[in-house]
């Protein structure tokens, strides 16, 4: 998550024990970080 929030060292939560919306939230977090990585190295 440092791609989105540099220097904060945020963890990606594990949605396994939660409800389905938690999976969607984690997916969105990872997708945003991946988009930022692609933009950086494009």
C-alpha positions in Angstrom: 0.0 0.0 0.0 3.0 2.3 0.0 2.3 3.0 -3.6 -0.9 4.8 -2.5 0.2 6.0 0.9 4.0 6.4 0.8 5.8 5.8 4.1 2.8 4.6 6.0 3.4 0.8 5.6 -0.3 0.0 5.8 -1.3 -3.6 5.7 -3.8 -5.1 3.4 -6.5 -6.6 5.6 -7.3 -10.3 5.4 -11.0 -10.5 4.6 -11.2 -14.3 5.2 -13.1 -14.1 8.4 -15.4 -11.2 7.5 -18.4 -10.7 5.3 -18.3 -10.6 1.5 -18.0 -6.8 1.3 -14.6 -7.1 2.9 -13.4 -9.0 -0.1 -14.6 -6.2 -2.4 -12.8 -3.6 -0.3 -9.5 -5.5 -0.4 -9.9 -6.0 -4.1 -10.4 -2.3 -4.6 -7.3 -1.4 -2.5 -5.1 -3.8 -4.4 -6.5 -2.7 -7.8 -5.8 1.0 -7.0 -2.2 0.1 -5.9 -1.6 -1.9 -9.1 -2.9 1.0 -11.2 -0.5 3.3 -9.5 2.4 0.9 -10.1 1.5 0.7 -13.8 1.3 4.5 -14.1 4.7 4.8 -12.5 6.5 2.4 -14.8 4.7 3.0 -18.0 
